[in-house]
Amino acid sequence: MWLVVAVALLGDQGIFPELAEKTTLEALPPVSAAWLRLDTAHKLVTVYDGDDAVWVASTTATNEAELRAALPSLPAGRVVLGAPKRSEDRDGDGIVDALDILIGAKKLLANGAQYISNYRALRYPGGDVPRTEGVCTDTVIRALRNAGIDLQRELHEDIARAPRAYPMVKKPDPNIDHRRVKTLLPWFVRHWRALPVGTPYRAGDVVFFDTFPSKPGPDHIGVVGDRPGPKGLPVVINNWTDGATDAEMDLLSFVPVTHHFRVR
């Protein structure tokens, strides 16, 4: 029987650390090509399904025998000893980026920022609007920051490197460019794995939506959560519109998806 995972026990080093006490990960999802990473330095076990990390838990086990004894419900599969590569764990806390992004998004549910759309002058890098407010892009910005990915800086530097990839940006502005859905899209195309629409979703994926089909291109964005919604598809953690707060919603069942990305 799988139990939820208390984030406070995982050693997460990301945003809003006091909210780790209020944040949990759901039970292990079904896996078909499982293998395990036992990271004794961070006291974590990560379950992978093929190339994708899908679940993490704390453990004091130091070898496979101890791990199997402590968590007998772990799926069969090879056990790899050692911490993840830094390219897979940008903030070095032992939690693979995809799951770190999920944790960041779930912390935002406890934070409860209200949907408020406005222009604010931000520090650079690492700038953020007040944590009591945000729009859909701020949900993704904060979730990625939990994994050590600063979209403000990443996007600003990418615009400087490849301005032709961002034809919508006439004059770069690190206060607002990363907070616009259409400006974020080229960055994800260039730096994350683009998956065909209809590919099964993983927790921590980023999804772009078209909420106004009469207008071209996506206009909304969110992070895929780790529990199913009423229609069986995963919920999406997002900040929907005026009057809303960061919340889990069953968007995948009724809002058209334009783009689906997974961290490399």
C-alpha positions in Angstrom: 0.0 0.0 0.0 1.5 3.3 -1.1 1.5 6.3 1.2 1.8 9.9 0.4 5.2 11.5 0.8 5.9 14.3 3.2 7.9 16.9 1.3 9.4 18.2 4.6 11.3 14.9 4.9 12.8 15.1 1.4 15.3 18.0 2.0 13.8 20.2 -0.7 15.8 23.4 -1.0 13.4 25.5 -3.1 10.9 28.3 -2.7 8.7 29.0 0.3 10.5 26.4 2.5 8.0 26.9 5.4 5.3 25.4 3.1 7.1 22.1 2.8 5.4 21.1 6.1 2.0 21.5 4.3 2.9 19.7 1.1 2.8 16.1 0.2 3.3 13.9 -2.9 0.7 11.4 -3.9 1.2 7.7 -4.1 3.4 6.1 -6.7 1.7 6.1 -10.1 1.6 3.0 -12.3 5.0 2.3 -13.9 5.9 0.0 -16.8 9.7 0.2 -17.0 10.7 0.9 -13.5 14.2 1.3 -12.0 15.3 2.9 -8.8 18.0 5.4 -7.8 19.2 5.1 -4.2 20.9 8.3 -3.2 22.5 7.7 0.2 24.0 11.2 0.3 20.6 12.8 0.3 18.8 9.9 1.9 16.4 9.5 -1.0 15.0 6.9 -3.3 13.7 7.9 -6.7 11.5 5.7 -8.9 11.9 6.1 -12.7 9.7 4.9 -15.5 12.1 4.7 -18.3 13.8 8.1 -18.6 11.3 9.9 -16.4 11.5 10.3 -12.6 7.9 9.7 -11.3 8.2 9.4 -7.5 10.6 10.1 -4.6 10.7 9.2 -0.9 13.1 9.6 2.0 15.0 6.5 3.2 17.9 5.7 5.5 18.7 2.6 3.5 22.3 2.2 2.3 22.0 -0.7 0.0 19.3 -2.5 -2.1 18.6 -5.2 0.6 17.9 -2.5 3.2 15.8 -0.5 0.7 13.6 -3.5 -0.2 13.1 -4.3 3.4 12.2 -0.8 4.3 9.9 -0.2 1.3 8.7 -3.7 0.2 6.1 -2.2 -2.2 8.8 -0.7 -4.4 8.5 -2.0 -8.0 10.9 -4.6 -9.2 13.8 -3.2 -11.3 17.5 -2.5 -11.1 18.8 -0.3 -8.3 21.4 2.4 -9.2 23.4 3.8 -6.3 24.4 7.5 -6.3 23.0 11.0 -6.6 21.4 12.2 -9.9 23.6 14.2 -12.3 23.6 18.0 -11.9 22.0 18.3 -15.3 19.0 16.4 -13.8 19.1 18.1 -10.4 20.0 21.8 -11.0 19.7 22.9 -7.4 21.7 19.9 -6.0 19.2 18.8 -3.4 18.9 15.3 -4.7 15.3 15.7 -6.0 15.2 15.3 -9.7 14.1 18.5 -11.5 10.7 17.1 -12.7 9.7 16.2 -9.2 11.2 19.4 -7.8 9.0 21.4 -10.2 6.0 19.4 -9.1 6.9 20.1 -5.4 7.2 23.8 -6.2 3.8 23.8 -7.8 2.2 22.0 -4.9 3.7 24.5 -2.4 1.8 27.2 -4.3 -1.5 25.5 -3.5 -0.7 26.2 0.2 0.5 29.7 -0.6 -2.7 30.6 -2.4 -1.6 33.6 -4.5 -4.5 35.6 -5.9 -4.7 36.1 -9.6 -3.6 39.7 -10.1 -2.3 40.9 -13.5 -0.1 44.0 -13.5 3.4 45.2 -14.4 5.9 45.3 -11.6 9.6 46.3 -11.5 11.5 43.2 -10.4 15.0 42.7 -9.2 17.2 40.7 -11.6 18.0 37.9 -11.5 15.6 36.0 -9.2 12.9 38.6 -9.3 9.3 37.8 -8.3 6.1 39.6 -7.7 4.8 39.6 -4.1 3.9 36.0 -3.2 0.3 37.0 -2.4 -0.3 37.6 -6.1 0.5 36.2 -9.5 -0.8 35.1 -12.9 -0.6 31.8 -14.7 3.0 32.3 -15.8 4.0 33.1 -12.2 2.8 29.7 -11.2 5.2 28.1 -13.7 8.0 30.6 -12.9 7.8 29.7 -9.2 7.5 26.0 -9.7 10.6 26.0 -11.9 12.5 28.1 -9.4 11.9 25.4 -6.9 14.2 23.3 -9.0 16.8 26.0 -9.4 15.6 27.2 -12.8 15.3 31.0 -13.0 13.0 31.6 -16.0 13.5 35.4 -15.7 17.2 35.0 -16.3 17.0 32.1 -18.6 14.6 33.9 -20.9 16.3 37.2 -20.8 19.7 35.6 -21.7 18.0 33.5 -24.4 16.5 36.5 -26.1 19.9 38.1 -26.2 21.4 35.0 -27.7 18.7 34.3 -30.3 16.5 37.4 -30.8 15.0 35.9 -34.0 13.4 33.2 -31.9 11.4 35.8 -30.1 9.8 38.0 -32.8 7.2 39.2 -30.3 9.9 41.0 -28.2 10.6 44.4 -29.7 12.6 45.6 -26.7 13.7 43.1 -24.1 12.3 43.7 -20.6 13.3 41.3 -17.8 10.5 42.7 -15.6 7.7 41.2 -17.8 9.0 39.1 -20.8 9.0 35.9 -18.8 5.5 36.6 -17.4 3.9 36.4 -20.9 2.7 33.1 -22.2 3.5 33.7 -25.9 7.1 34.8 -25.0 7.7 31.8 -22.8 6.7 29.4 -25.6 9.9 29.8 -27.7 12.0 29.2 -24.6 10.3 25.9 -23.9 10.6 24.9 -27.5 14.3 25.6 -27.4 15.2 24.1 -24.1 12.7 21.4 -23.0 11.5 18.2 -24.6 8.4 19.0 -26.8 6.0 16.0 -26.7 3.2 15.3 -29.2 -0.2 16.4 -28.0 -1.8 13.3 -26.6 1.4 11.9 -25.1 0.6 10.6 -21.6 1.3 13.3 -19.0 3.8 13.1 -16.2 3.7 15.1 -13.0 5.9 18.2 -13.4 5.2 18.6 -17.2 4.4 22.1 -18.4 1.3 22.5 -20.6 0.2 25.4 -22.8 -3.5 25.9 -23.4 -5.8 27.7 -25.8 -8.7 29.1 -23.8 -9.8 31.4 -26.7 -9.8 29.3 -29.9 -10.9 32.3 -31.9 -7.5 33.8 -31.2 -4.3 32.2 -32.5 -1.8 30.5 -30.2 -1.8 29.6 -26.5 -2.9 32.0 -23.8 -2.6 29.9 -20.6 0.0 27.7 -18.9 0.2 25.3 -16.0 2.1 22.4 -14.3 0.7 18.9 -14.5 0.0 17.6 -11.0 0.3 14.1 -9.4 -3.3 13.0 -8.9 -6.1 12.3 -11.3 -9.0 14.6 -11.8 -12.6 13.7 -12.1 -12.3 12.6 -15.7 -9.2 10.5 -15.0 -6.6 12.9 -16.5 -4.1 14.5 -14.2 -5.1 17.8 -12.6 -3.2 20.9 -13.7 -1.8 23.3 -11.1 -2.5 26.8 -12.4 -3.8 30.3 -11.6 -6.8 30.5 -13.9 -8.2 34.0 -14.1 -9.5 37.1 -12.2 -10.9 36.0 -8.8 -8.9 32.7 -8.8 -5.9 31.5 -6.7 -3.4 28.8 -7.5 -5.4 25.6 -7.6 -5.6 22.1 -9.1 -8.1 22.0 -12.0 -9.3 19.4 -14.4 -8.2 21.5 -17.4 -6.9 18.6 -19.5 -10.4 17.2 -19.9 -11.9 20.3 -21.6 -9.4 23.0 -22.5 -7.5 22.5 -25.8 -3.7 21.8 -25.3 -1.4 23.5 -27.8 2.0 22.4 -26.5 3.2 19.8 -24.0 6.8 20.0 -22.6 8.9 17.9 -20.2 12.2 19.0 -18.6 15.2 17.5 -20.3 
